[in-house]
C-alpha cells in the first residue's frame, strides 16, 4: 500500500486554488503555506496540515485531506516544512523533526492575527511527530481556539524508525529518502556554500548517517542519537491537553507499530489510538472508490466531532 499510494495518480477537482502565504516562525525564517479560505473564515473551523519527510504541501495525502476538509466547510492551510515546497530561499536552516516551533507559530498567528476561533492540526509521519511534540509542549497552555490534534503514522520514536528503515526489507524506502535528502542539501549548499559543505556526502547510505553527518551538527544536536532522543514526541504524550487522534497501521514498514502502541498505552486518556491491520505507511487504501484513501476522511471526521458548534 505504501508504494501504491505514492504512485497513485490523483486529481482533486473539488479543491479550489489556494492562496500562498508566508509565516515568519523565527528570525530569518519563513515557511510557505497554501491556504484555502471559506467565504467567512472566522465563522468556520480551520485545519492546518503538515506533511512528512521529503513531502510538501503538494503531496497527494495533503491535497486529498484538504479537499475533503474544504468540502466539509473547513478553512485549510497546507503547510510546508522549512525548505520544502520550493522554499529553500526562505531560511538559512534545515528542517528536522524537532522544529515544532514552526507549526506552533503558524497556529498562534492564525489565532492572534486572523482571529480564527476553532483550529485543528494534523500531521503525517514526520509531520505527525511534530504535531504531537507541539501538543505536548503546549500542554495546558494552548490557546482555547486550538481544539484538537491528529497524527497519521507518527514517527514518534525516531530511533526506532531509523532502525526500521535500515532493515534490508526497507532498502527501497531508505534509498528513496537518502537520495531526496542529498538532493535537498546540495540545493541548500548551492545557496549557502559557506555554511553547508557537501563534500563526501556520496558516502552516506542511510537516514541515520545523514542525520549524524548533516542534520544533527547543523541543528544543535550532538549526533543522530541525541537528535532522536530530544526530538521524539513519544516522551511528551502525557502532557497533551486536547483531544487527539493517532491513526496507525500494524504493517507500517518503517514506523514500527509497537513503538506507537507502547508510547500511547496508558499515556493519556485524551489520546485515541485507532490501529488497522493493514494500511502501510500513510496509505490506508480502501476498496471503496468513494473513500479510496480512508485515513484522510477520518481526520476530517475527528475534527467535525470535536468541533464546538
Secondary structure as GFF3:
##gff-version 3
##sequence-region A 1 309
A	DSSP	alpha_helix	2	7	.	.	.	ID=ss1
A	DSSP	beta_strand	19	26	.	.	.	ID=ss2
A	DSSP	beta_strand	29	36	.	.	.	ID=ss3
A	DSSP	three_ten_helix	41	43	.	.	.	ID=ss4
A	DSSP	beta_strand	46	50	.	.	.	ID=ss5
A	DSSP	alpha_helix	60	71	.	.	.	ID=ss6
A	DSSP	beta_strand	75	79	.	.	.	ID=ss7
A	DSSP	three_ten_helix	88	90	.	.	.	ID=ss8
A	DSSP	alpha_helix	100	112	.	.	.	ID=ss9
A	DSSP	beta_strand	119	124	.	.	.	ID=ss10
A	DSSP	alpha_helix	126	138	.	.	.	ID=ss11
A	DSSP	three_ten_helix	139	141	.	.	.	ID=ss12
A	DSSP	beta_strand	146	152	.	.	.	ID=ss13
A	DSSP	alpha_helix	158	165	.	.	.	ID=ss14
A	DSSP	three_ten_helix	168	170	.	.	.	ID=ss15
A	DSSP	alpha_helix	171	191	.	.	.	ID=ss16
A	DSSP	three_ten_helix	201	203	.	.	.	ID=ss17
A	DSSP	alpha_helix	207	210	.	.	.	ID=ss18
A	DSSP	pi_helix	211	215	.	.	.	ID=ss19
A	DSSP	alpha_helix	216	218	.	.	.	ID=ss20
A	DSSP	alpha_helix	224	231	.	.	.	ID=ss21
A	DSSP	three_ten_helix	233	239	.	.	.	ID=ss22
A	DSSP	beta_strand	243	249	.	.	.	ID=ss23
A	DSSP	alpha_helix	257	264	.	.	.	ID=ss24
A	DSSP	beta_strand	271	276	.	.	.	ID=ss25
A	DSSP	three_ten_helix	289	291	.	.	.	ID=ss26
A	DSSP	alpha_helix	294	306	.	.	.	ID=ss27
###
